[in-house]
Amino acid sequence: MSWQASLGLRPTKQLGQNFVTDANTVRRIVAASGVTEHDIVLEVGPGLGSLTLGLLKLVRRVIAIEIDELLAAQLPHTVAARLPERAEALTRDQRRRAPSRRPARSRRLP
């Protein structure tokens, strides 16, 4: 059973989630990005951490911002389990989503 399935995760349209899980795709994205070992990368929406792991193999530090509470909590564990020697190079930031605001409705007074 996959990690994603064990946590009951499904990508949601509401959060615009799309989990990259193919290692070849991750390698191509990292290579195409042109980042080097001197770079600090800001990753918005790291999701399952596949791209995070690929980046951590190359760059100096990854700052990952995730609004999905479950994924944000799991990311440091994923990095520690798969790349323990680079766990200190991850900075996790869980941003709180602002409540949606509906425009105020005005009513005509008699």
N, C-alpha and C positions, 0 to 999 in steps of 0.2 A: 504494500500500500504506500502511495506517495505521501510525502510530508503535507502537501496541499490537501489531499483527500483526508488525511488523518485529523486535520484541524477543521474539516468541513468547509474549506474555503472555495468560493466561486467568485470569479471576477464580477464586479458590479458595474453596470452602466452609470449609475449615479456618481460613482467615484472615478469613472473613466479608466477602470482597471483593465489591463491586458498583461498577463504574466508571461515573460520571456523565460522559457525553460530549456531551449535547445542550446547546447554548448557551442555549436558552430556559429549560431546566430550571435551569441554573446561575443565570441572571439572576433567576428567580423565588425561588430559595432565598436568594440574597443579599438581595434586596428584603424578603423575609419575615423575615429575621433581625433587621432593625432596626439593624444595625451602622452606625457613622459613621466619619468620617475620624479621629476621636480614639481609636478602639478598637484594642486588641491582641487578636487572635483566636487561640485555641488550636484547631488543626485536628488531630483524631485520625484517622489513616488517609487521608492526602490522595490516595493512589492515583496516578492519572495526572496530577493537578494541575489538573484542570478547575475545581473549586471554588476552589482556591488562587488561580488566576489571576483569577477573578471577585472574590474578596475583596481581593486586592492592588490592584485598581483603585480600591477605596474606603477601606479601613482603613489605619491607621498601620503595622501590622506583623502578620505571620502567623507563628505558631510552629507548625510542622508536625511531627507525630510519626508516623513510619512504621516498621513492623517488617519489611516486605518489603524485603530488601536491594537488589534490583534497582530497585524503585520509589524507594526512599530515595536511591539514587545518582543516578537520572535527574532527580529533581525540580528541583534547582538549575539543571540544563541547560535544562529545559523553561521555567522562569521567565526565565532569561537570554536565551533565544531569542525568547520571545514578549512579554515585558515587561521589556526590559533596564533601563529607567529605574527599575524597582521591585525589581530583584534583591536589593538590599541590605536590603529590608524583609522578607525571608524568613529565618527561622531554622529550620534543619532539625535534627531530633533523631531518630536511628535507635536505638530502644530494642532491646536484646537480649532475646529471649524467654527466659524461664527454662525450663529443661528440665522436661518434664512429670514429675510425681512420682506414682508409684503408691503406694497405701497399703501399708505393710509387711504381709506375711502372717505370721500367727503359727501355729505348729504346736504341737500338744499333745505334750508329752514323755511317754514311757511311765512 
